[in-house]
Amino acid sequence: MSGGFGWHNPWPLEWGGGPTEDEKTYEAMRSAVGNLAARDDTGIDGLWRQCRAGIYASAGTFVERAVLQAFPQTATDSLPLWESFLHIVPTSDQTDEDRRAAIIETYTSRILADGPDVAAHLKAIDPRFLVLQIPSEKSTVTVLGTPFLAGAPFPAAAPNYSSHFLLPVQFSITGAPTQDDRQKMQHARRFLADTLPAWVDFYLITSVGFVLDQSLLDVTALID
């Protein structure tokens, strides 16, 4: 039985609960020849059948392994396919279990795109995330001027542009972001890109206002 330490128990892959795949395969092969099988399983007849049973049992696991790739919680070989499908870029230090957790979270996420739900999800990533509210009087609601470039077959400017469809999100940190900060910012970007409606864009900043020669202007916004 599988509780023993014989050849048919590939411990630690299987432990307890009945016969292993090797043992079930061996017994099926032995019963197929009936009385022609040697009574002593430790002889040359048994050893020969043991070798064949181990090969057949191992080959049979390929089907089970292939089926397991269809589910993110059990995937191994198909992890890159799941990540490509869900637009997830794993980091070099992530384990397979970490990658499965990220896939499951993205695949099963049902976050609403309204303000409170978006803000709550960002807070869950890190409490330092803050959705900024820009007053209407400081918003851009249209773009005046020529909507078509001379000679161009397509609009060169969008007169119906509105900053109401731009969501500013602040990640309140001081100085340059650490590696952990960058991962959280990437997580937030992926969440916003997947959650917000197609007509809503976003930008991620670390502070509002700046002093020349002291601020990282690429992640600092000047709203006033």
C-alpha positions as CSV (number, residue, x, y, z in Angstrom):
1,M,0.0,0.0,0.0
2,S,1.0,3.6,-0.4
3,G,1.7,4.0,3.3
4,G,4.8,1.8,2.9
5,F,8.2,2.7,1.6
6,G,8.4,0.1,-1.2
7,W,9.3,0.7,-4.8
8,H,5.7,1.5,-5.7
9,N,5.6,4.5,-3.3
10,P,7.2,7.5,-4.9
11,W,7.4,9.3,-1.6
12,P,7.1,12.3,-0.9
13,L,4.9,12.8,-4.1
14,E,2.3,10.4,-2.7
15,W,1.5,9.5,0.9
16,G,-1.3,7.5,2.3
17,G,-4.8,7.2,1.1
18,G,-4.6,3.9,-0.9
19,P,-2.5,2.4,-3.7
20,T,-0.3,4.7,-5.7
21,E,-0.5,5.0,-9.5
22,D,2.6,2.8,-9.8
23,E,1.0,0.1,-7.6
24,K,-2.3,0.2,-9.5
25,T,-0.5,-0.1,-12.8
26,Y,1.6,-3.0,-11.6
27,E,-1.5,-4.9,-10.2
28,A,-3.3,-4.3,-13.5
29,M,-0.4,-5.7,-15.5
30,R,0.0,-8.6,-13.2
31,S,-3.6,-9.6,-13.3
32,A,-3.7,-9.4,-17.1
33,V,-1.4,-12.4,-17.4
34,G,-3.3,-14.4,-14.7
35,N,-1.5,-17.6,-13.5
36,L,1.4,-17.0,-15.9
37,A,2.8,-14.3,-13.6
38,A,5.4,-15.5,-11.1
39,R,4.1,-15.9,-7.6
40,D,7.2,-14.2,-6.2
41,D,7.0,-10.5,-7.0
42,T,10.7,-10.0,-5.9
43,G,12.0,-12.2,-8.7
44,I,13.1,-11.2,-12.3
45,D,9.5,-11.4,-13.5
46,G,8.3,-8.9,-10.8
47,L,11.3,-6.6,-11.3
48,W,10.7,-6.5,-15.0
49,R,7.1,-5.7,-14.4
50,Q,7.9,-3.0,-11.8
51,C,10.1,-1.2,-14.4
52,R,7.3,-1.2,-17.0
53,A,4.7,-0.2,-14.4
54,G,6.7,2.9,-13.3
55,I,7.1,4.0,-16.9
56,Y,3.4,3.6,-17.7
57,A,2.3,5.3,-14.5
58,S,4.6,8.3,-15.2
59,A,3.4,8.6,-18.7
60,G,-0.2,8.6,-17.5
61,T,0.4,11.7,-15.4
62,F,0.9,13.8,-18.5
63,V,-2.9,13.8,-19.1
64,E,-3.6,15.0,-15.6
65,R,-0.9,17.6,-15.8
66,A,-2.3,18.9,-19.0
67,V,-5.8,19.2,-17.5
68,L,-4.4,21.1,-14.5
69,Q,-3.0,23.8,-16.8
70,A,-6.6,25.0,-17.6
71,F,-7.0,26.3,-14.0
72,P,-4.9,29.2,-12.7
73,Q,-4.8,27.8,-9.1
74,T,-3.1,24.6,-10.4
75,A,-1.2,25.8,-13.5
76,T,2.6,25.3,-13.8
77,D,3.6,25.0,-17.4
78,S,0.9,27.4,-18.6
79,L,1.7,30.3,-16.2
80,P,3.3,32.4,-19.0
81,L,0.2,31.9,-21.1
82,W,-2.1,33.0,-18.3
83,E,0.1,36.0,-17.7
84,S,0.1,36.9,-21.4
85,F,-3.6,36.6,-21.5
86,L,-4.2,38.8,-18.5
87,H,-1.3,41.3,-19.3
88,I,0.6,40.4,-16.2
89,V,4.4,40.9,-16.1
90,P,6.0,38.9,-13.3
91,T,9.1,40.1,-11.5
92,S,12.2,38.0,-11.5
93,D,11.9,37.2,-7.7
94,Q,8.3,35.9,-7.8
95,T,7.8,32.3,-7.1
96,D,5.3,30.2,-9.0
97,E,2.9,30.5,-6.1
98,D,3.2,34.3,-6.1
99,R,2.5,34.2,-9.9
100,R,-0.6,32.0,-9.4
101,A,-1.9,34.4,-6.7
102,A,-1.5,37.4,-9.1
103,I,-3.3,35.5,-11.9
104,I,-6.2,34.4,-9.6
105,E,-6.6,37.9,-8.3
106,T,-6.7,39.4,-11.8
107,Y,-8.8,36.6,-13.3
108,T,-11.5,36.7,-10.6
109,S,-11.5,40.5,-9.9
110,R,-14.9,42.1,-10.2
111,I,-14.2,45.6,-9.1
112,L,-16.7,48.3,-10.0
113,A,-15.3,51.4,-11.8
114,D,-17.1,54.0,-9.5
115,G,-15.1,56.4,-7.4
116,P,-15.5,54.7,-4.0
117,D,-14.7,51.2,-5.2
118,V,-11.6,52.4,-7.2
119,A,-10.4,54.4,-4.2
120,A,-10.9,51.4,-1.8
121,H,-9.1,49.0,-4.1
122,L,-6.1,51.4,-4.4
123,K,-6.1,51.8,-0.6
124,A,-5.9,48.0,-0.4
125,I,-2.8,48.0,-2.5
126,D,-1.2,50.6,-0.3
127,P,-2.9,53.2,2.1
128,R,-0.7,55.9,0.6
129,F,-2.7,55.9,-2.7
130,L,-5.1,58.8,-3.0
131,V,-7.6,59.7,-5.8
132,L,-7.4,63.4,-6.3
133,Q,-10.5,65.6,-7.0
134,I,-9.8,68.5,-9.4
135,P,-12.4,71.3,-9.0
136,S,-14.5,71.9,-12.1
137,E,-13.3,75.5,-12.4
138,K,-9.8,74.2,-12.9
139,S,-10.7,71.5,-15.4
140,T,-10.4,71.6,-19.2
141,V,-13.7,70.9,-20.9
142,T,-12.9,71.7,-24.5
143,V,-10.1,72.5,-26.9
144,L,-10.6,75.6,-29.0
145,G,-8.9,76.0,-32.4
146,T,-8.6,74.1,-35.7
147,P,-9.9,70.6,-35.3
148,F,-8.2,69.5,-38.6
149,L,-4.7,69.8,-39.6
150,A,-4.3,71.3,-43.1
151,G,-4.2,68.5,-45.6
152,A,-4.5,65.7,-43.1
153,P,-7.2,63.1,-43.6
154,F,-7.7,62.7,-39.9
155,P,-8.5,65.0,-36.9
156,A,-5.3,66.5,-35.5
157,A,-7.0,67.9,-32.4
158,A,-10.0,66.6,-30.4
159,P,-12.3,69.5,-29.7
160,N,-14.4,67.5,-27.2
161,Y,-11.4,66.7,-25.0
162,S,-12.1,67.0,-21.3
163,S,-9.9,66.6,-18.3
164,H,-13.0,65.3,-16.5
165,F,-12.0,62.0,-18.2
166,L,-8.5,62.0,-16.6
167,L,-8.2,60.5,-13.2
168,P,-5.2,61.8,-11.1
169,V,-3.9,59.3,-8.5
170,Q,-1.3,60.3,-6.0
171,F,1.1,57.9,-4.3
172,S,2.3,59.9,-1.4
173,I,6.0,59.2,-1.0
174,T,9.0,61.4,-0.5
175,G,12.1,61.1,-2.6
176,A,12.7,58.4,-5.3
177,P,10.5,55.4,-5.1
178,T,12.0,52.2,-3.8
179,Q,11.7,48.8,-5.5
180,D,8.7,47.9,-3.4
181,D,7.1,51.3,-4.2
182,R,7.6,50.7,-7.9
183,Q,5.9,47.3,-7.7
184,K,2.9,48.8,-6.0
185,M,2.8,51.6,-8.5
186,Q,2.9,49.0,-11.3
187,H,0.1,47.1,-9.5
188,A,-2.0,50.3,-9.3
189,R,-1.4,51.1,-13.0
190,R,-2.5,47.6,-14.1
191,F,-5.6,47.8,-11.9
192,L,-6.6,51.2,-13.2
193,A,-6.0,50.2,-16.8
194,D,-8.1,47.1,-16.4
195,T,-10.9,48.7,-14.4
196,L,-11.6,52.2,-15.7
197,P,-13.9,52.7,-18.7
198,A,-12.2,53.0,-22.2
199,W,-12.9,56.7,-22.3
200,V,-11.3,57.4,-19.0
201,D,-7.5,57.8,-18.7
202,F,-5.3,58.2,-15.6
203,Y,-1.9,59.4,-14.5
204,L,0.0,58.5,-11.4
205,I,2.0,61.1,-9.4
206,T,3.9,61.1,-6.1
207,S,3.3,64.8,-5.1
208,V,1.5,68.0,-6.1
209,G,3.5,71.1,-6.7
210,F,7.3,71.3,-7.0
211,V,10.4,73.3,-6.2
212,L,13.0,73.4,-9.1
213,D,16.1,71.2,-8.5
214,Q,14.3,69.3,-5.7
215,S,11.4,67.5,-7.3
216,L,11.1,64.5,-9.7
217,L,9.2,66.3,-12.3
218,D,8.1,63.2,-14.2
219,V,6.0,62.0,-11.2
220,T,5.1,65.4,-9.8
221,A,1.9,67.3,-10.9
222,L,1.3,71.1,-10.9
223,I,-2.4,71.3,-10.6
224,D,-2.9,74.9,-9.3
